[in-house]
Amino acid sequence: QVQLVESGGGLVQAGGSLRLSCAASGRTFSSYDMGWFRQASGKEREFVVAIRWSSGITIYADSVKGRFTISRDYAKNTAYLQMNSLKPEDTAVYYCAARLIMSTATMTRPDGYYYWGQGTQVTVSS
């Protein structure tokens, strides 16, 4: 059973930074993709960024390119999302998710991810 636990959310002023962590357990993640999604109040869940654990291939949503960076630590089985230059529109609950490797063309789709964390709130004040 895969378990994902996010941490690192909080309240920050516009222009500030936060780093989210997603600690994974229950599997060796070399055969997995991991993604970050977010859901603002009243809106649908949207893709933020994803990484292929084995190769490090990454895909970013246009809205976060150049501001957000995903990374992973093999030894700790943990993925990180470094968020810089935060904007009020980044306010949302952020979720990490995992799936067995499939086509990179589907890495941005939340319905392809089987395992989800509980989410962590990120609030950016203007």
C-alpha positions as semicolon CSV with decimal commas, in nm:
position;residue;x (nm);y (nm);z (nm)
1;Q;0,000;0,000;0,000
2;V;0,142;0,336;-0,105
3;Q;0,108;0,623;0,137
4;L;0,180;0,985;0,052
5;V;0,207;1,254;0,316
6;E;0,239;1,620;0,220
7;S;0,379;1,891;0,440
8;G;0,512;2,245;0,415
9;G;0,203;2,445;0,333
10;G;0,120;2,770;0,502
11;L;0,051;3,139;0,464
12;V;0,294;3,356;0,271
13;Q;0,290;3,701;0,117
14;A;0,292;3,749;-0,257
15;G;0,645;3,718;-0,390
16;G;0,744;3,479;-0,114
17;S;0,849;3,114;-0,123
18;L;0,741;2,783;0,022
19;R;0,871;2,430;-0,012
20;L;0,628;2,142;-0,005
21;S;0,734;1,787;0,072
22;C;0,570;1,459;-0,023
23;A;0,698;1,166;0,179
24;A;0,620;0,836;0,011
25;S;0,616;0,491;0,169
26;G;0,513;0,139;0,081
27;R;0,698;0,100;-0,247
28;T;1,024;0,153;-0,424
29;F;0,931;0,440;-0,649
30;S;1,166;0,371;-0,937
31;S;0,865;0,255;-1,141
32;Y;0,645;0,550;-1,053
33;D;0,556;0,896;-1,172
34;M;0,480;1,152;-0,904
35;G;0,279;1,465;-0,957
36;W;0,164;1,774;-0,776
37;F;-0,189;1,899;-0,832
38;R;-0,381;2,182;-0,672
39;Q;-0,740;2,270;-0,612
40;A;-0,860;2,620;-0,534
41;S;-1,191;2,675;-0,362
42;G;-1,476;2,625;-0,605
43;K;-1,250;2,511;-0,886
44;E;-1,147;2,181;-1,038
45;R;-0,823;2,010;-0,948
46;E;-0,549;2,120;-1,182
47;F;-0,208;1,991;-1,278
48;V;0,100;2,169;-1,145
49;V;0,405;1,954;-1,217
50;A;0,507;1,590;-1,247
51;I;0,831;1,394;-1,237
52;R;0,927;1,046;-1,353
53;W;1,105;0,906;-1,051
54;S;1,360;0,698;-1,242
55;S;1,468;0,935;-1,517
56;G;1,388;1,273;-1,366
57;I;1,179;1,379;-1,665
58;T;0,961;1,671;-1,560
59;I;0,653;1,842;-1,698
60;Y;0,533;2,179;-1,569
61;A;0,208;2,365;-1,610
62;D;0,261;2,690;-1,799
63;S;0,130;2,886;-1,502
64;V;0,419;2,777;-1,280
65;K;0,710;2,746;-1,523
66;G;1,010;2,940;-1,406
67;R;0,868;2,975;-1,054
68;F;0,817;2,620;-0,928
69;T;1,072;2,338;-0,924
70;I;1,010;1,971;-0,851
71;S;1,285;1,745;-0,722
72;R;1,318;1,407;-0,554
73;D;1,540;1,248;-0,296
74;Y;1,590;0,876;-0,358
75;A;1,723;0,799;-0,014
76;K;1,431;0,965;0,162
77;N;1,165;0,857;-0,091
78;T;1,049;1,216;-0,086
79;A;0,949;1,459;-0,356
80;Y;0,976;1,833;-0,311
81;L;0,802;2,128;-0,470
82;Q;0,995;2,451;-0,436
83;M;0,760;2,741;-0,502
84;N;0,908;3,086;-0,558
85;S;0,755;3,419;-0,659
86;L;0,421;3,306;-0,527
87;K;0,108;3,483;-0,643
88;P;-0,238;3,507;-0,485
89;E;-0,370;3,287;-0,765
90;D;-0,144;3,006;-0,640
91;T;-0,366;2,980;-0,334
92;A;-0,505;2,626;-0,320
93;V;-0,484;2,290;-0,150
94;Y;-0,184;2,114;-0,297
95;Y;-0,187;1,737;-0,340
96;C;0,088;1,497;-0,433
97;A;-0,002;1,186;-0,627
98;A;0,167;0,875;-0,760
99;R;0,107;0,626;-1,037
100;L;0,290;0,345;-1,206
101;I;0,480;0,467;-1,510
102;M;0,260;0,522;-1,812
103;S;0,286;0,743;-2,116
104;T;0,437;1,083;-2,048
105;A;0,149;1,224;-2,250
106;T;-0,083;1,147;-1,959
107;M;0,134;1,272;-1,673
108;T;-0,074;1,588;-1,649
109;R;-0,405;1,409;-1,600
110;P;-0,522;1,361;-1,241
111;D;-0,739;1,064;-1,335
112;G;-0,428;0,866;-1,416
113;Y;-0,295;0,882;-1,061
114;Y;-0,401;0,612;-0,820
115;Y;-0,241;0,723;-0,494
116;W;-0,307;1,061;-0,336
117;G;-0,195;1,244;-0,027
118;Q;-0,426;1,431;0,206
119;G;-0,333;1,773;0,075
120;T;-0,170;2,079;0,228
121;Q;-0,308;2,433;0,218
122;V;-0,108;2,708;0,055
123;T;-0,239;3,061;0,098
124;V;-0,074;3,357;-0,071
125;S;-0,181;3,700;0,049
126;S;-0,163;4,008;-0,168
